[in-house]
Amino acid sequence: MTNQQRSNPFLKLSSAAIQMAAVIGGFTWLGTYLDTKWSKESLFTIIGALVGVGIGLYLIIKEVIQLNRENPSS
């Protein structure tokens, strides 16, 4: 593979970090919205933030595993 065909792992991981922030922010916003509709406490916000963190970590781990398969270090 030439250098132009190989993707930059730093670029992929930085985009994954932006994706993770968007997922966490989106789920936290959804929790805040649900709290304003149905609850006086911030239960949905906490649950939404935790679900967002879980999904974000899953996406990061999946991306790192894929990068290790594409660029084995030996």
Phi, psi and omega in degrees: 000138178277168181295329180287330181281332179284138178269151181282120182295329178294323178293318179296318181288328177290323176290328176293325178293320177295320178296318179297317178297321179293320179294314180297315179297320180294315180290326176293319176298317179299317178297320178296318178298315180294326177295322179289332181279313193239346189223146176269343178264176182257038182295313181294326178296316179295315179297317179298318179295318180293320176295319178298318178296317179298313179294320178298317177296321177300316180294321179295314180298318178298320180292319179294319177298318179295320178296322178294328177289323182284322185235076179291138180262114178212000000 
